[in-house]
Amino acid sequence: MTLNIEFDLRVEGEALAEPFLDRYELEQMFDNTRRSIGAGLRRKFADIVCEEHAQAPKFIISGVYDNAIEELDIQYHVDTCCQRFLLRVMQVLNQRA
């Protein structure tokens, strides 16, 4: 079963006069973020499906790069078929490695 991962990465706020990252570098950072987070999730959840419903979790990764403070805030949203499987997914997600 294929793991469903969606990304919503965007830039907000007024850029500083001399920004640390230009638009091209921001896109590179977003591409690297997609690859890195996606690879980690695929590795952790390659064989994880709900025992009762045979469904894989769905991940929506949201990120906002704030130009004013030059910071990227990432949030994970997890959709599962049932509450029991959500608890299992969160347990795996929070494990190191």
PyRosetta script that sets phi, psi and omega in degrees:
from pyrosetta import init, pose_from_sequence

init()
pose = pose_from_sequence("MTLNIEFDLRVEGEALAEPFLDRYELEQMFDNTRRSIGAGLRRKFADIVCEEHAQAPKFIISGVYDNAIEELDIQYHVDTCCQRFLLRVMQVLNQRA")
pose.set_psi(1, 136.6)
pose.set_omega(1, -178.2)
pose.set_phi(2, -83.8)
pose.set_psi(2, 133.8)
pose.set_omega(2, 178.2)
pose.set_phi(3, -78.1)
pose.set_psi(3, 130.1)
pose.set_omega(3, -179.0)
pose.set_phi(4, -94.7)
pose.set_psi(4, 115.6)
pose.set_omega(4, 178.9)
pose.set_phi(5, -128.0)
pose.set_psi(5, 122.2)
pose.set_omega(5, 176.3)
pose.set_phi(6, -114.5)
pose.set_psi(6, 145.1)
pose.set_omega(6, 178.7)
pose.set_phi(7, -121.1)
pose.set_psi(7, 138.1)
pose.set_omega(7, 173.5)
pose.set_phi(8, -131.0)
pose.set_psi(8, 88.8)
pose.set_omega(8, -178.6)
pose.set_phi(9, -111.0)
pose.set_psi(9, 131.6)
pose.set_omega(9, -176.7)
pose.set_phi(10, -149.1)
pose.set_psi(10, 167.9)
pose.set_omega(10, 179.8)
pose.set_phi(11, -112.6)
pose.set_psi(11, 137.8)
pose.set_omega(11, 176.9)
pose.set_phi(12, -134.1)
pose.set_psi(12, 159.2)
pose.set_omega(12, 174.1)
pose.set_phi(13, 88.6)
pose.set_psi(13, 163.2)
pose.set_omega(13, 179.9)
pose.set_phi(14, -77.2)
pose.set_psi(14, 130.2)
pose.set_omega(14, -179.9)
pose.set_phi(15, -69.3)
pose.set_psi(15, 147.8)
pose.set_omega(15, 175.4)
pose.set_phi(16, -69.0)
pose.set_psi(16, 162.3)
pose.set_omega(16, -179.6)
pose.set_phi(17, -57.4)
pose.set_psi(17, -40.8)
pose.set_omega(17, 176.4)
pose.set_phi(18, -126.1)
pose.set_psi(18, 81.7)
pose.set_omega(18, -175.4)
pose.set_phi(19, -65.9)
pose.set_psi(19, 148.8)
pose.set_omega(19, 177.7)
pose.set_phi(20, -64.4)
pose.set_psi(20, -40.6)
pose.set_omega(20, -179.8)
pose.set_phi(21, -119.8)
pose.set_psi(21, 131.6)
pose.set_omega(21, 173.3)
pose.set_phi(22, -84.8)
pose.set_psi(22, 178.2)
pose.set_omega(22, -175.1)
pose.set_phi(23, -58.7)
pose.set_psi(23, -42.4)
pose.set_omega(23, 178.8)
pose.set_phi(24, -62.1)
pose.set_psi(24, -44.4)
pose.set_omega(24, 179.9)
pose.set_phi(25, -66.4)
pose.set_psi(25, -35.5)
pose.set_omega(25, 175.7)
pose.set_phi(26, -62.4)
pose.set_psi(26, -43.5)
pose.set_omega(26, 178.7)
pose.set_phi(27, -64.0)
pose.set_psi(27, -38.5)
pose.set_omega(27, 175.5)
pose.set_phi(28, -62.4)
pose.set_psi(28, -42.8)
pose.set_omega(28, 178.3)
pose.set_phi(29, -61.9)
pose.set_psi(29, -43.5)
pose.set_omega(29, 178.2)
pose.set_phi(30, -62.8)
pose.set_psi(30, -43.1)
pose.set_omega(30, 178.5)
pose.set_phi(31, -61.8)
pose.set_psi(31, -43.9)
pose.set_omega(31, 178.2)
pose.set_phi(32, -64.7)
pose.set_psi(32, -38.1)
pose.set_omega(32, 177.8)
pose.set_phi(33, -63.0)
pose.set_psi(33, -45.8)
pose.set_omega(33, 177.7)
pose.set_phi(34, -58.7)
pose.set_psi(34, -47.4)
pose.set_omega(34, -178.5)
pose.set_phi(35, -63.5)
pose.set_psi(35, -47.6)
pose.set_omega(35, -176.2)
pose.set_phi(36, -65.4)
pose.set_psi(36, -51.8)
pose.set_omega(36, -179.4)
pose.set_phi(37, -65.8)
pose.set_psi(37, -42.7)
pose.set_omega(37, 179.1)
pose.set_phi(38, -59.6)
pose.set_psi(38, -45.3)
pose.set_omega(38, 179.4)
pose.set_phi(39, -63.6)
pose.set_psi(39, -42.1)
pose.set_omega(39, 179.0)
pose.set_phi(40, -63.2)
pose.set_psi(40, -43.9)
pose.set_omega(40, 179.2)
pose.set_phi(41, -66.4)
pose.set_psi(41, -42.3)
pose.set_omega(41, 179.1)
pose.set_phi(42, -63.2)
pose.set_psi(42, -37.6)
pose.set_omega(42, 178.1)
pose.set_phi(43, -66.0)
pose.set_psi(43, -47.7)
pose.set_omega(43, -177.8)
pose.set_phi(44, -68.5)
pose.set_psi(44, -33.5)
pose.set_omega(44, -171.8)
pose.set_phi(45, -113.0)
pose.set_psi(45, 19.5)
pose.set_omega(45, -178.3)
pose.set_phi(46, -55.9)
pose.set_psi(46, -39.7)
pose.set_omega(46, -175.9)
pose.set_phi(47, -117.8)
pose.set_psi(47, 17.1)
pose.set_omega(47, -176.5)
pose.set_phi(48, -98.7)
pose.set_psi(48, 113.4)
pose.set_omega(48, 173.6)
pose.set_phi(49, -136.7)
pose.set_psi(49, 158.0)
pose.set_omega(49, 178.4)
pose.set_phi(50, -65.1)
pose.set_psi(50, 126.3)
pose.set_omega(50, 179.9)
pose.set_phi(51, -64.5)
pose.set_psi(51, -33.1)
pose.set_omega(51, -177.3)
pose.set_phi(52, -82.9)
pose.set_psi(52, -40.1)
pose.set_omega(52, -172.6)
pose.set_phi(53, -111.5)
pose.set_psi(53, -5.3)
pose.set_omega(53, 179.9)
pose.set_phi(54, 56.3)
pose.set_psi(54, 36.7)
pose.set_omega(54, 179.5)
pose.set_phi(55, -111.6)
pose.set_psi(55, 144.1)
pose.set_omega(55, 174.4)
pose.set_phi(56, -89.3)
pose.set_psi(56, 156.9)
pose.set_omega(56, 175.8)
pose.set_phi(57, -72.4)
pose.set_psi(57, 159.0)
pose.set_omega(57, 174.4)
pose.set_phi(58, -117.3)
pose.set_psi(58, 134.3)
pose.set_omega(58, -179.4)
pose.set_phi(59, -116.3)
pose.set_psi(59, 136.1)
pose.set_omega(59, 170.9)
pose.set_phi(60, -120.9)
pose.set_psi(60, 117.1)
pose.set_omega(60, -178.6)
pose.set_phi(61, -104.6)
pose.set_psi(61, 117.0)
pose.set_omega(61, 179.5)
pose.set_phi(62, -107.9)
pose.set_psi(62, 138.2)
pose.set_omega(62, 177.8)
pose.set_phi(63, -143.4)
pose.set_psi(63, 137.1)
pose.set_omega(63, 177.2)
pose.set_phi(64, -125.5)
pose.set_psi(64, 120.8)
pose.set_omega(64, 173.0)
pose.set_phi(65, -93.0)
pose.set_psi(65, 118.6)
pose.set_omega(65, -179.0)
pose.set_phi(66, -92.1)
pose.set_psi(66, 109.6)
pose.set_omega(66, -179.8)
pose.set_phi(67, -58.0)
pose.set_psi(67, -37.5)
pose.set_omega(67, -174.1)
pose.set_phi(68, -65.3)
pose.set_psi(68, -37.0)
pose.set_omega(68, -179.2)
pose.set_phi(69, -112.9)
pose.set_psi(69, 1.7)
pose.set_omega(69, 177.9)
pose.set_phi(70, 50.6)
pose.set_psi(70, 58.1)
pose.set_omega(70, -177.4)
pose.set_phi(71, -138.9)
pose.set_psi(71, 140.5)
pose.set_omega(71, 177.4)
pose.set_phi(72, -106.7)
pose.set_psi(72, 121.8)
pose.set_omega(72, 178.6)
pose.set_phi(73, -106.3)
pose.set_psi(73, 121.2)
pose.set_omega(73, -178.3)
pose.set_phi(74, -110.6)
pose.set_psi(74, 135.6)
pose.set_omega(74, 175.5)
pose.set_phi(75, -130.3)
pose.set_psi(75, 142.2)
pose.set_omega(75, 177.7)
pose.set_phi(76, -104.9)
pose.set_psi(76, 134.8)
pose.set_omega(76, 171.4)
pose.set_phi(77, -120.9)
pose.set_psi(77, 129.6)
pose.set_omega(77, -176.6)
pose.set_phi(78, -118.6)
pose.set_psi(78, 126.8)
pose.set_omega(78, 173.3)
pose.set_phi(79, -110.1)
pose.set_psi(79, 133.4)
pose.set_omega(79, 176.9)
pose.set_phi(80, -135.7)
pose.set_psi(80, 166.4)
pose.set_omega(80, -177.8)
pose.set_phi(81, -73.8)
pose.set_psi(81, -23.5)
pose.set_omega(81, -177.9)
pose.set_phi(82, -156.6)
pose.set_psi(82, 163.7)
pose.set_omega(82, -178.1)
pose.set_phi(83, -63.1)
pose.set_psi(83, -41.0)
pose.set_omega(83, -179.0)
pose.set_phi(84, -60.7)
pose.set_psi(84, -43.0)
pose.set_omega(84, 179.6)
pose.set_phi(85, -69.8)
pose.set_psi(85, -34.0)
pose.set_omega(85, 176.8)
pose.set_phi(86, -58.8)
pose.set_psi(86, -42.7)
pose.set_omega(86, 178.7)
pose.set_phi(87, -61.7)
pose.set_psi(87, -40.9)
pose.set_omega(87, 178.0)
pose.set_phi(88, -64.9)
pose.set_psi(88, -44.6)
pose.set_omega(88, -179.5)
pose.set_phi(89, -62.3)
pose.set_psi(89, -43.0)
pose.set_omega(89, -180.0)
pose.set_phi(90, -65.1)
pose.set_psi(90, -36.4)
pose.set_omega(90, 177.4)
pose.set_phi(91, -62.2)
pose.set_psi(91, -46.6)
pose.set_omega(91, 179.4)
pose.set_phi(92, -66.8)
pose.set_psi(92, -42.7)
pose.set_omega(92, -178.8)
pose.set_phi(93, -59.9)
pose.set_psi(93, -36.9)
pose.set_omega(93, -176.3)
pose.set_phi(94, -85.2)
pose.set_psi(94, -5.3)
pose.set_omega(94, 177.1)
pose.set_phi(95, -73.0)
pose.set_psi(95, 143.7)
pose.set_omega(95, 174.8)
pose.set_phi(96, -74.1)
pose.set_psi(96, 155.6)
pose.set_omega(96, 177.4)
pose.set_phi(97, 76.6)
pose.dump_pdb("model.pdb")
